[in-house]
């Protein structure tokens, strides 16, 4: 288990935090949505036009493939936890960190046009959070509340990491 796996709602800051964390730790950064786009040749919104279930299948394939990576920070899509089959792959690959950002802050920050599940507005955020909160909590080895500055959030996350991650001795 050499990876850090970031889970959380769409717009919770997983990618931003993951990129900054990779600058501070000796770990590379992988964005699962970017990986899916590269492998499929389609953008996430284009994939969702084909239906949520085909997208979730690609997401499961990505979970399996990325579970084989080492010394990486993996930012998952917000719904990667929805399929129970993905849980084993996420757990297998590394330490799971739930980036928990209050829904009101997500709604203030989010650009809906890039988030297919939010095409009908941000009210759906509360419903998605209610559906997924229990799953995020059960999977998480570490929970980080993202309601402060990026610097403070990263510092809080790093403080919670086992020493081997901070020192780069995660093989």
N, C-alpha and C positions, 0 to 999 in steps of 0.2 A: 504494500500500500504506500506508494510513493507520491501520489498526486493529491492536490487539494481540489475538491469538487464544489463549485458554488451553485447552490440552488436558491430559488426564490421567485417571487412574482415578476412578471414582465415589468420593466421599469424600476426594479428595486436597486439597480446599481451593480449587478453582477459583473458586467463587462468592464465598466469603469474601474471598479475595485480590483478585478482580476488583472487588468493591465498594469495598474499602479503597484499591486502586490508583486507582480513578476519583475518589476524594476527594483524592488527592494529585497527580494529573495532570489536565490539561485534556481528559479523554476521558470520554464517557458510558459507562454499563455496560449490557450486554444479556446476559441469561441465556437460552441457546438453549432449554432445557427450558421455561422460562416463556413464551417466544415460541411454541413448539409448542403448549403448553396454550391460549394465547390464540387462536391461529389455528384450532385443531381444536375447541375447546370441551370438551375432555376432559383429565383429569389424566394424568400419565405412567403411573401404575399402571393406569388404565382403558384407556389405549391399548395397553399391553402385554398386557392380557387378550384383545385382538383378535389378538395375535400379534406376535412381534418384527419380522418382515419388514415388515408395514404401518407399524410405528413407524419403522423405519429409512428407509422411503420418505419419511415426513414429515420426518425428520431431514435427508435430502438436500435436500428442498425448502427447509428452513430454512437450510441451508448456502448454497444459491444466493441466497436472498433477503438474507441477512445479509452476503453478500459485497459487496453494493451499498452497504452502510453506510459512513460515513466517521467518523473521529475517535472510535472506539468501542473498548471492551474487550469482547470477546465470549467468554463462558464456555460452552464446548461441553459436551454430554453426554459421559460417559466413553467411550461406544461410537461417537461420531461419526466416529472414525478407521477403524472396522471396514470400511466400504464404501470401496473405492478411488476410486470416483467422487467422493466428498466431498473427497479430497485436493486436487484442482485448485481447488475453491472456497475451501477453507481457506487455501491458499497464495496465492491471488489477492487475498484481502482484506487480508492484512497479515502481520505478524511473528508467528510461531508460538512460543509459550512452553509447554514441557512442565512442568507442576507435578508433580514426582515425589515422592510421599509414600511412605515405607516401608509395606508392607502391614500390618505389625503395628500401626502407629499408626492406620491407617485402620480396622482391625478393632476397635480400642479405642474409636474415636470414633463409628462409623457407627450410624445408626438404620435397621435393616434394613427396617422396614415401609414406608419411603419409597423403597426401592431394589428394583425388580421383579426384577432379575437375581440378587439375593441372598436371595430368599425361602426358599431351602433352607439358608441359613446362610452364615457368613463364610468357610468353607473354599474356596468358589468364587472368592474374591478372589485367591488365589495362582494359580489356573488362569487367570483373566482377565488378571492381570498378566503371566504368562508368554506368553500369546497376543498381548498388545498392546504389550509393552515395545519390541520391535523397530520397530513402526510409529511409536510415540511418538518414539523416538530419531531415526528417519529424517526425520520431518516437522519436528522441532524446530529452530528457529533459536537458541533459548536454552533451557537446562535449569536449573530452579531446584529444589533439594532442599528440600522442606517438612518439615523435622524439628526446627525451632526455633520460637521465638515468631513470631506473626504479624508483629510489627514487624521482626524480624530477616530474615524471609523476604521481606517487601516491600522492605526496604533492599537485600538481595542482588539481587532482581529489577531494581530501578531502576538499580543500578550497572551492570548488564549491558545496559541499553537503549541504543540509539544516541541521541546528543544530541538529535536533532530530536523524539524522543518526550518526553524530559524537559522540553523547552522548549515543547512544544505546537505545533511547526512541522512537522506531519506531512501537510499537504495535498499 
